[in-house]
Amino acid sequence: MGHILEILSLLILVGTSSVFSTCQSDQVCIMEQRCNETDDSGRGILIPRILGRSCGFGLVCCDKEQLESYEAAMTGQRLSVEPEKQASSTTQPPPFELDLMEDYKSCELDKLCVPRHLCRTGSVNEDGRYIIKPRIDNSSNSGCLTFESCCPIGDQLDESENPVRSSLKDFKYKGCGYSNPVGLYYDMEGYNDHEAGYAEYPWMVAVMDMHANYLCGGTLIHPQVVLTSAHNVANHSLTSLLARAGEYDLTSQREPLPYQTRRLRNLWLHEHFNDLNFRNDIAMMVLEQPFEMAPHVQPLCLPPVENPRLQEDLLKAKCFATGWGHRTIGADSMEHILKRIELPIVEHQHCQSLLRLTILGRRYNFHESFICAGGIEGKDTCKGDGGSPLFCSIAGETSRFQLAGIVSWGIECAKKGIPAAYTNVPYFRSWIDEKMSSINLK
């Protein structure tokens, strides 16, 4: 009698799974314990583990590829590795509220903190560039912000006299991917290869909430389209997000050219984005109105569909990541001036071997939707950089770049020999084209 009841219970479970299953085509329903023990995706290590789709009482949806990989691994030789510290996540960067001060504040007797480009006596190079210090000490700047000068009241210029704005009428858009080498208008005093120059990378976008709090980074790929990471916007709606281009110092509105902000018309997360292991971590934001092209607002080129020649070019290219995130895992706060980090692309299989030496374990399967970069001590993207671009020089071009990756996840930050994972943009080129074609954008 007991056996009959057991069989009936099993039939009920199978029947329930077939009726109520929400599994995808590349998944099967199995017991949760079996799925857990075969997992090689990093799920539960990259972020706190939660149950995903369910297909019946006691059953879960599990990747077929994962199960096959596990069976194959069981016939191979086992390696011994020592676990390291818990992985970090970039999903919840601390908010950054902008300085909304409207009036100039007093700094010294008969002087006000005025944007540097609006003070006749500002410190200027022979070529007209204003000097700023990346981490300016308020005590040495009379309490003024980075882009301000303690200016005598009689030396202030009206905004209509802004010498920088006059350059806008002569601006001509050349095409995607052109940087402004060393930046525009400012020379960096104390520059240490961690700060981007002002407007050096004009495709950088700050994704904000409706209260002007910074959420994550993004990349302008078309005047009306921004790419970012799915995991950073998955819990937001298109009505709760803003895209801001031309941003540089998150704590200031004193830059010489104003940033531009747009609402969203569409927000698309990749249909197979997995919030447990970050696979297919890409989202597209379509703006209500396109950004106006300007020296500090221009799109980045998209790479071609992934192919062997492109992979070879990326391994040889000069690549950078930009963002406002923490410099290190132990940093108290985010960077307020846009930082840039030069990072090498790491070949896929080699990256998988390196990641298997971490807490991810000896069977970790580095999915093809990721591209790998870094592994250099002291240089890495970190918390708060999610969604930001990893871009590489285009072979045969000068000061021109293409989008290779989107900041996704990593094991801590800036550890020697531990590269970070980025969304593999060439892998998703067809998806990007399909989405843009659906709204008649090229």
N, C-alpha and C positions, 0 to 999 in steps of 0.2 A: 504493500500500500504506500509506503514511504517513497519507493522509487517512482510510482505512478504520479504522486504529488510533485516530486522533483521535476519529472518530465513535463507535467502540465505547467509548472512555474516557468520552466525554460521556454516553452512554446509561447506563453503569455509575454515573456520578455522579448522574444524575437518578433512576435506580432506587433508589440508596442513600438519597437525600433523601426519596423518597416512603415508603420502608419505615421508616426510623429517625427521621423528622422529629419533633421535639418542639415545633415552632413553634405559637404560639397562632393563633387565627382571624384576628387582625388583622395577621399577619405573613406574609412570604413568604421562601423560600430563595433567596438570591443570593450572589454572590461577596463575600467579606469586604471586599475593597478597595472595591467599589461601595457597600456599606453604609456604610463609613467616610466616603467622600467626600460622601455625601448626608445625613449625620447633622446634625440641627439641634436636638438635645435637650439638649445640654450634657454628654452622657455622655463620660467621659474627662477632663473639666475639673472637674466637681464633685467627683469622687473619682478615684483612680488607676484607669486602665482595665484591665479584664480581660475575656476573652472570655465571652460568655454562652452561651445555648443554641446548639447546633450541629445541623445537619440533614444532615450528610454531609461527607466530606473536602473541605476548601477552601471550604465553604459555611457561611453563618450565617443565623440568623433575623433578618429586618430588618422594621421597621415599614412597612406599606403607606403610611400617612399621611405618613411621613418621605419616602418616595420621590416621592409625588405633590407634596409641598411643594417638594422640590428641583427637580423639573421645572418647576413654576410659577415658582420664583425665578429660574431660568436665563433666563427671558424678560423679567425685570424689570431695573431699573437697579441696578448694583452700587454699594455705598457703601464708603468708605474709613474704617477705624477703626484706632486705635492700640491694640495689646494692652496690658493692664495685668497686674498680678501674678497669680500662680496663685491659684485659688479655694481657700477654706478649707472644711473639713468639720467637722461636729459629731458624727461617728460615734464617736469614741473619747475622751470626756471623761476626764480623770485621775480615778482613784478617790479618794474621801474617806472616811477611816475615822473612825467616831464615837468620841468620848471616852467610854470605858467606866469611868471612875473612879467608884468606889463610895463612898469616904470623903471627907469634907471635908478640904482641905489647909490648913495654917497660913499666914497672911498677915502678921500683925503679932503683937506680944506679946499673948497671951490672946485672939486673934481667929482666926476661921476663914473660909474662902471658902464662903459659904452662899448658896443661891438667894435672890435679893432679896426674894421674897415670903415667905420664912421668917425674916426678920430684923426685929425690932421697930423698930430704929433706921434702917431703910432710908430712902433719900431718896424722899419721897412728896409728890405734889402735893395740893392741897386736895381734888381729886376722887378721891383714893386711888390715882392712877396712879404707878407706879414709873418713875424716869428711867433710861434707858440711853443709852449712846453707841454708835452703829452700829459705829465702828471704835475701840473703847475702847483706850487705851494702858495696857498692863499696869503701867507705872511709876506712872500716876495712879490705878490701881485696886488697888494693892498686890499685883499679880500674879494677881488673880482674873479669871475669864472675864466675858464680856459680861453674862450673866444672873446673876452672883454679886455679892455684897457682902461686904466685909471686915467681918465682924460680931463684936461682942463675944460671948464664949461664953455669957454669961448672958442675952443677948437673942435667942437662937435659938428659933424656934418648931418644934414637932414637925409632921411632915407632916399629922397629923390636925387641926392647927389652921390649916392652909392657908386663908387668907381667900378665895383665888380659887376653890377647889374648891366652896365653899358656893354659888357662882353656878350650878353645874351643875344643881342640883335645880330651879331656876327656868327653865331653858332650854326654849324651845318652838320647834320647827322650823317656819319660815314657808313654806318652799318653796325651789326651786332658785335659784341665782344671786345671792343677797343677800350683799353684802360687809359687813364690819365697818369702816365708814369710820374712818380713822386708826388702826385696830387696837384690840386689847384690852389693858387692864391697864398698858401701858407708854407713856410719852411718849419720843420719840426726840430726844436732845440732839445737835445738829450735823446734824440731818436735812437731806438735800440732794436730795430727790426721786429718789434711786436705791434706797433701801431701802424695802421694804414694811413696814407696821406689823405687829406680832405678831398673827397670825390675821386680818389684813385681808382676805386672799383664801383662804377656808377650803377651796377645791376643789383647791388645789395638792397634788400628790402627788410624792414622791420614789421612784423605782424603784431598788431595791437588789439586789445579788446576795446569796447566802446567807451571805457573810462580812460583811454590813452595809457594803459599799462602794457608794457612790453611782454609778449608771450613767447615769441620765437623768431628765427630768421627766415628769410625766403629769397628767391632769386627771380628777377624780372627776365622773362624769356621772350616777351612780346609786349608792346605798350599796354596791353590789356590783360596779360596773363602772368601769374606768379606761381612758381613751383615751391613746395615746402614739404616737410615730412608729415605723413598721415598721423603719426602718434602724437604730434603736438596740437593738432586741430580736431582730433577725433571727437572730443567732448564739447565742441563748439558748433554753432550753426552759422550759416552765412550772414545772418543778421546781427551776430555778436562779434564779428571780426572786421578789422580795418587793415589795409595794406598801406604802408608808408614808404615812399621812395625818396632818395636824396637825404636821408638821415645820416648823421655822423656822430654827434655827441648827444647821448640820450638825456643828459641833464641840462641841455642848453637849447635856446632858440635864437642864438646870436650868430650862427653861421652866416656867411655872406650870401648864400642862395637859400631860399626857403624850401623846406621839404614839401612833398605833395602827398595828400592822403585821399584814399578812395574806399568806398564801400564795395561789397561783393555782389555780383549778379548770380554766380554759380560757385559751388564748392563741391569738388569731386574727390573722394577718397578712392584709392584703387580697390576694385571689387574683391580682391583676395588679400587685402591687408590683414595681417594677423597681429593683434595687439599683445600676444603672449611672447612671440619671438621676433617681432618687428619685420618679418618678411613682407615684401611688397610695400615698403614704407614710403609712399609717395602720395601727394595730394596736389590738386590743381585748383587755383583760385582765379576765377574770371571776374574782372572788375566791372562795375557799372559803367564807368567812363575810363578811357585810356589815359595813362600818364602823358604829360607833355614832355617831349624829348628836350633835353637840356644838357649842359656839360656834366651835370651831376646825376642825371637820370637817363640811363640808356640800357637796353637789354643785353644779356649775355647770349652767345651763340649756343645752339644745341649741337651735340655730337651726332654723328651718323649712327645707324643701328649697329650694335656690337658686332665686330668682326676682328679677325686676327691682326690685320694691319693697324686698326685703331688701338688694340690692346698693346701692341708693340710701341706705337707712338706715345701712348700714355705713360708707359714705363720709362721712356726717355725724356718726357716733358718736364717743364718746371711747373709745379702745381702749388696752389695756395688754398687755404681755408680762411674764411673771415667770419666774424661774429662778435657779439657783445657778451658772450658767456664768461664764466669763471676762467681764470688763467690756469689754476691748478685745482685739484680736488679739495685742498684745504683752504682755498681762498675765501675770505669772509664775504666778498660781494662780487658782483659782475663787473666787467669793464664798462665804463661809460663812453669812452672813445673807441670807435671800431678798431678791433685788433685784427691782425693778419698773421698767419703762420705758414711758412713754407714746409710742405710735406711731400715725401716721395710716395708714389703709388707702389703698392706691394702686390706681387703676382698672387693670383687667387689661391693656388694650392699651397704656396709657401705661407701665405697668411693663415690658412686653415691649420697648418702644422704648428705655427706659433700660438694660435688661439687654443689649440688642444693642450698646450702646456700650462694653461691657466685653469681657473676653477671650472671652466666650461667642460673640461674632461677630454679623455683620449678619443672619444667617438664623435666629438662635435662636428656637425656637418655645416660648413660655411656655405650658405645658400647662394645660388647664382644671382639673386636679386640684390646682392651686396657687392660693393667694390671696397678695396682695403687700402688704407694709407697711414703713414706714420711709423710708429715704433721707435722714435727718436726721443731720448730722455729730455724732458723739459719743454717739449714742443708738441702740442696736441690741442684738439678741440675738447670742450668739457661741458659741464652743466650750464644750460642756458644757450648753448650753440645749436640746439636741435633745429632742423629745417634750413640751416645756413648752407651756402654753396661750397663745394670743393671744385675748383676750376683749374684747368691746365692750359698751357700755351699750345697754340695750334702750330703744327709743323710748318716751317717755311714762312710764318707770319711774324711781324714785329709788334710787340705789345698788344697781341690779340689772343683771346682766350675762349675756351669752350667749357661747358658745364659737364664735369665728369661724375660728380656725386652730390648727395645731400646728407648733411650730418644726421646720423641715426643713433648709434649707440657705441659704447666702449667699456672696457674693463678698467675701472678707475680712470685716471688721466695722466698722460705724459710719462708713462713708465717705459723704460728701455726695453725694446724687444716685444712690446705689446701694441700692435697697430690697432686702429679703430675702424669700425664698420660704417660705411656710407651707402646710401641707396644708389644702386648702379644705374645711372641715368641712361647710358646707351642701351641697356637691357630693356628700358621702358620707352624707347623712342617711338615705337609703333603705337603704343598706348597714348602717348602725348599727341601724336599726329591725329589719331582717331578722335580724341576728345576735341581738339581744336577744329577739325573738319566739321564736327557736328554742330558747331556754332559759326561756321563759315569764316574761320580765321586761318591764315597761312602761318 
